[in-house]
Amino acid sequence: MRRLAVLLLTLVLVSPTPALAADSPMAMIFSPTEQASVPLNEPLLVIGGAVNGESGGITEVDFSTDDGTNWTTVDATGERWSVVLWPSVPGPLTIKARARTASTTGPVTVSRTVHVGGTTTPPFSDDTLLILNDTHSPTINDPDTEAVELGLRFQVDRAGSIPAVIIKRGDYTGPVTARVWAGGTLLAEQAAPGAAYSQRITFGTPVPVAPGTEYVISYYTPAGGYKATQDYFIGNLAQTPFKVPVNAGVYSYGGGFPTDTWNASNYWIEPIFRP
């Protein structure tokens, strides 16, 4: 009996219950990008994320635009958060963010500075306009089956070209045609075979683009079946080298240059830029 008691004590000593990991929530900002220029007195869309390691449990994110004097809380239960700001003072604007769980408010883990008014051409490391998942409106595979041209309005902050586009597909996975427009003039088009979910379409010749001109990049689907998110482009998206305005998502039933808008919808079209 004594020997058994010693054995049990030994097992307890060498096999303790693992301690629970402490919360270490971290906030992130995906857009706008660092040092991007944003318009004065226009809505700016800020999109970010938050993580807490394997523990999870993110509930909210606090952000500040006055170096932490005041904080505003936004929901982040899906580990994504977004907010629309209205920059009203010319010059640099710094956004700071910290994440929260039910028990912990983390430290400031990200700081992003943009320039309100004026023009900057900061360096960039990603040549694709990355349209990010957000939390304020669900993304659906639209059941619409009519032929339609779906597009994205955008500008660039420097001269370059658009060699390709990435589209996120809905239920229709047949052939499509990608196009680039300026002021209603067709600059290029490229037919593409069917694909599922995501597809990169490369133009036969890269399309030159320049600052100061609004372009539309689009694709034509003969049977609808596209991916859509309403209430997405409710603010300007500043993601160097791209500038994407409010109501950037456009469409035209039957095809042709798309100009119609619907509830600031995003049709998941991502141009690729080459300097």
Buried (B, 14 or more C-beta within 10 A) or exposed (E): EEEEEEEEEEEEEEEEEEEEEEBBBBBBBBBBBEBBBBBEEBBBBBBBBBBBEEBEBBBBBBBBBEEEEEBEEBBBEEBBBBBEBEBEEEEEBEBBBBBBBEEBBBEBBBEBEBBBEEEEBBEBEEBBBEBBEBBBBEBEBBEBEEBBBBBBBBBBBBEBBBBBBBBBBBBBBEEBBBBBBBEEEEBBBBEBEEBEEEBBBEBEEBBEBEBEEBBBBBBBBBBBBBBBBBEBBBBBBBBBBBBBBBBBBBBBEEBBBBBEBEBBBBBBBBBBBEE
